[in-house]
Amino acid sequence: MQNQNKCELIGYYGGDKTHALAAWSSTFEELEIEIPSLVEDRVDVIFNYVAETKKKSCQQLLEFLAKNNHASPFEFSYLHFQTNEDIATHIQNLKHRIGISKNTESARYKELKEDKYYIPNDWTSVKLTEDVECSLGFDNNFVNIFGEIVPKGTGWNDVLTSYTQLGNKLYHHCIKDLEPVLGRKRAKESARYFKTYNSQVYTNMSFNFRSFVHFQQLRNSEHAQLEVRDLAQNMLDCVKSIPNSPFEYSLKAFNL
């Protein structure tokens, strides 16, 4: 089943007010105010009280912190995403990360029943050249891996699709044949070698806001792999779309 990589924001904690309070380092004991009984009301009550005593507004404070690399207050918030991403993108997201927690759908402990995979959008117009077709022994038409006749001029996206589908078929058949000999556990963990780099897995990713900024600066860049950049932008859009924009000033402080 061909899919696009995608993500959803599962939950979050904090935002601009939390970051400002962390920078002010004030507590309700020092302020001598009554702490609300409901936890969800406490940040607003403390923030509103403290903000009246400060010369800088919340927006000005966060801009000052970001500009002067006082980043630790931005660690006092949390973003939790679920993604569906190809394995190559998953590996890229594991590299060069700071403060990111990630857990991934396992192909070792279970058989992946849903054969999800990704085909690059920018491959659509790229055809096999004649020398490639000839080197593979194709003439006017060729038979693909499923025994279907494919016309000359087929695109590389079609070839990758067929190649991926073959890998998925072999994966399931291999588990079936290996299991009686090697046992279910070894069958699953070794048959996954038939899974291609464009096979997709579900993952959970979480960041504090400071780590999220680092991720955006590193991955939402023209220098990043296209698929990684698209996923990072999708995450940023999710955060910007949270009702009442709790991270509005923090995002602006880092030009996101």
HELIX and SHEET records of a PDB file:
HELIX    1   1 ASP A   16  TRP A   24  1                                   9    
HELIX    2   2 PHE A   28  LEU A   31  1                                   4    
HELIX    3   3 VAL A   39  ALA A   51  1                                  13    
HELIX    4   4 CYS A   58  LYS A   67  1                                  10    
HELIX    5   5 SER A   72  GLU A   75  5                                   4    
HELIX    6   6 ILE A   87  LEU A   94  1                                   8    
HELIX    7   7 ASN A  121  TRP A  123  5                                   3    
HELIX    8   8 GLU A  130  SER A  135  1                                   6    
HELIX    9   9 TRP A  156  LEU A  182  1                                  27    
HELIX   10  10 ARG A  184  ALA A  191  1                                   8    
HELIX   11  11 ARG A  192  PHE A  194  5                                   3    
HELIX   12  12 PHE A  209  ARG A  219  1                                  11    
HELIX   13  13 LEU A  226  LYS A  240  1                                  15    
HELIX   14  14 GLU A  248  ALA A  253  1                                   6    
SHEET    1   A 4 LYS A   6  TYR A  13  0                                        
SHEET    2   A 4 TYR A  78  ASP A  86 -1                                        
SHEET    3   A 4 GLN A 200  PHE A 207 -1                                        
SHEET    4   A 4 ILE A 100  THR A 104 -1                                        
SHEET    1   B 2 ASN A 141  VAL A 143  0                                        
SHEET    2   B 2 ILE A 149  PRO A 151 -1                                        
END                                                                             
